[in-house]
Amino acid sequence: MYISIRDAMLVEAGFADLAAGLKQLGLTNCEVALGQDFTVYAMDSTEKIALRSDEDVAAYKKHLDGLGITACCFMTARDFSAGDVEESTAWVARALELAGLMGMSTIRIDSAMSRERELDFGARVDLFARGLGGALERTKGLNVAMGIENHGFQGNNLAFLLNVFRLVKSDRLGSTLDTGNFYWRGYPLSEVYGILTLLAPHAKHTHCKNIHYPEEKREEIREAGWEYGTYVCPLYEGDIDHGRVIRILAEAGYKEDVCIENESLRKWESAEERQKVLGREVAHLWEQIKSFG
């Protein structure tokens, strides 16, 4: 396993540019957000550039190679419950193609849909499976997987995720396993480990975050998102033992990245403080990875 970080974390931490942030943290791998218009961060600045053509992608990869950066995953999202499903399917297929040109093994796809509380369970599963399955069908022969993030109300439902996997029936579809989101959803801490264990064999990519709830709340079933802004914290301060999570992943055969997603950075006012927090997270994760190995 190796460590990566979301590009958005580098921006929020206030680094002069994203490449400088990676260098300061001692990292070379980054999850890159792919906009709906196929734009990405230039990385040596916070300017956006468009990946319209295969030539654009080749130039971007060469640019990153020159900076010593590997874009290990595209962070993507598409709302299959809004607008034209065919259009969304085509968009995801193109994102897979771009990832293939970049040499990525996986893209992250969001599980959230704007109508997820309006549609019944079966309709949501069928809609999502049809869209993702269609994108995989269009990119047959491409060795790039999709990891559905357990995100929001719908994505943090284990039954939803497993039923989508069951319908699509592709080894190119799995999970972007977010280590903190099931805890955010309200599951007791001990149950979170059980869910992560069930999903680990499906893991294609990860997001790593943590929460530090009061002790009396950790084993309670809580309302989704309960006091998240108050208790979200760095990896090394939270209730979720990432050493245990890394062991769960390793025992399931996972060898890809553990990707830092710190949503508590706003709690520190200065860029210097935020950057130190990320630095401590990197050191913490390396310690957990090495202790397992």
N, C-alpha and C positions, 0 to 999 in steps of 0.2 A: 504494500500500500504506500501511497505517497500523499502529500498535502497539496491542496489547491485552495483558491479563494475566489469568491465572487468579485467581479470587477466593481460592483456597486459598493462593496465594503471599502475598497481602496479610495473611491471617490468620497465616500462619507467620512473617511478618516482624514481627509484633507492633504493627501500627498500632493506634491508638486505636479506629478503626473503618475499614471498607473504603473508604468515601467519602473519608475523610481521607487514606488511603493513596494513592488515585488522584490526589487533588489535589496531594499532595506530589510525586508522580512526574510530574506534568504530563500525566496520561492521563485520558481520558474513557470508553474502551472496556474492557469487562470480560467475560470468559467466566464464566458463572454456573453452578455445579453444581446440577443438578436431582435431588433425592433420589428414592428409590423411592416415597416418599409425596408426591411433588410439592412438596417444601419447598425454599426458597431462602433465602439470606442477605438480611436486610433492608437491608444495605449501609450504613446509618447506624449500625449496630451489628452484632454477630456473632450476634444472635438470628435464629431461623429463622421464616419465615412460610409458610403453605400456599397453593398456587395450585390450589384445588379447582374453582373455577368460572371462567367467562369474565369475570365481574365481578371476581373476585379478581385476575385477570391485568391487567385494565384499571386497577385501583387500583394495582397494583405498578408498572406502566409509568409511570403518572402520578407515583408516588412517586419513581422513578428520574429522570424528567424534571426534577422539582423539585430533585434533587441534582446535575443536570448530568451524569448517567451514562447511557451507552448499554450495555445488555446485548446484546453482539453475537452471542452464541452460548450455547446451553445445553450443558453437559457432561453427557452421559447414558451409561448403561450398562445392559445387560440380558443376562442369561445364557440364551441360547436352548437350551443343552444341559441345563438343569435346570428341572424343573417343566413347566408347561403352555405350549407354544409359542404357542397362541392368545392366552393371557393376556399373554405378553410382546409379541406383535405388537400387541395393543390398547394396551399401555402406550406403546410407541414411537410409534404413531399419535397418541396423545393428546399426547405430548411435541412432535411436529411441529405439532399444532394450537396448542399453547400458544406455541410459537416464532413461528408465524404471527401470533398476536394481539400478540406483543411486537414485531413488525416485523423479526425476525431472518431472515437469508437461509439459515442453516445450523444444524444441531445436530451436535455430536460424538457418535459412538456408539463404544463400546469394542468391540474385536474379540476380547477374551479370553472364553473359556468354561471352566467348571470341568472339563469332560470333554475338553478339547482334546488331551490326551495319550492319551486312551483311545479316542476315535473315529478312524477312518481319514480320510484327506484328503478323499475324495469325500463322505463323510457329513457332515463339518464344513462343507464348502462348501455343500452342498445345504441343510443346516439353517439356516445363517446367511442364505443367499440367500432362502430361503422366508420367514423371519421379516422381514427388511428389505423384501423385495419386497411382502409382504403389507401392511406398514405404509404403503408408498408407494401401493399400490393403494387403500387406505382413505382416503387424503388426496389423491386426484386433484384437480387444479386448484389445489392449494396450492403457492405458490412458495417452498417451504422445502426445502433439500437436506439430505442426511445425509453427513457425512464420517467414514468408518471410520478410527479411529486405528490406525496400525501399533504395536500395543502387545502386549507379552508374547511368548510362544513362537510362537503362531499368527499374530498380526497382523503380525509382522516377517518373514513369508514372502510374498515378492512374488507367487508363484504363487497363494497363497490369495486375496490381495486382487484380483488381476486376474481370477481365475475367478469370484469373487463378482460383480464388475462385469459380466462376460460373461453370467452367468445372469440377473441382474436387468434388464439392458438399459434403464437409465433414466438420463437426464442429471441427475436429482436425486440420484443416488448417486455419491459420489466418496471422496476421501481427506481425513482430518485428518492432514496430513503432519507427523509428528514428526521433527524434524531430527536428533535424537540417538539415537532408539531402534534404528535399524538398526546403528549403531555399538555400542550396548549389546548387541545380539544376537550380535555377534562378527564382523561383516563387516569386512574391511580398509577403511581410510579411503578409498582411491581407489575402491573398489567402492561405498561408500556414496553418493558423488556420482553414480555411474552409476544406482543404484537411484532416488535422488531425481529424477534427470532423467526416468526412465521414468514415475514417478508424478506429476510436476508437472502434466501436462495434466489429471489427475483431481482436483487439489487444490481443496477447498472451504473449508478452514480449516487452521490450522497450530498446532503446539506447538513452541517453540524452546528447546532445552537443549543442553548441551555436556559433553564429557568430555576430560580431558587425560591420555592414557595415556603410559607411557614410550615413547620414540622407537622402541625395538626391537620394540614390540608393535603399533604402529599399522598395519602392513601384514600382520600375522599374522591367521589365522583363530583367534579366541578362543572359549572357552566362553561361552555366553550369560550376561550379567551379570557377567563376570569382573571382580572387584575394583571394582565400580561405586561402592560407598560410599566407597572411597578416592579415586577419580579423577574423580568427577563434580564439576563446577566451574561458575562463572559463564560466560556466553556469551563474554565478552571474554578468557577465559583458556584456552579449549579448543582442540582440534585441528581441529574443524569450522569452516571459514571461512564465516561467515554472510553475508558480502558475496557470496561465490560462490553460496551457496544462494539469496539474494534475486535474483541475476541469473538463475539457473535458473528460479525461479518466474515472474519477470517475462517472460522469453522464452517461457514457456508460456502467457502471457496472464493470469496470476493478479494480481488487484487488491485482494484482501481483506486481512485482518489477519495480522500476524506476532505470535503470542501467546506471551508469556514464561511459561515453566514452569521455574523454577529449583529443582532438587531437591537443591541443595548448601547451602541456607540454614542447615541445622542445624550446619554447621561453624563458624558464628559465634555466640558466646554471647549477645551483647546485641542487643536490638531495634534499637538505633541502627546497629550494624554491618551487620545484615541489610538494613536500609532503604537504607543507602549502597550496598550491593552491587546492589540492584534499581535504584537511581538510575543507577548506572554502566551497567547493562545497557540501560536505556532510552536513554541517551546513545549507547551503542555501536550499537544497532540503528538509531537515527535517522541516525547517521553513515553506516552501510552503505546505507540506503535512499536518502539524499540523494546519496551518491557514485555510485550507479547511475543515478539520475535526471538 
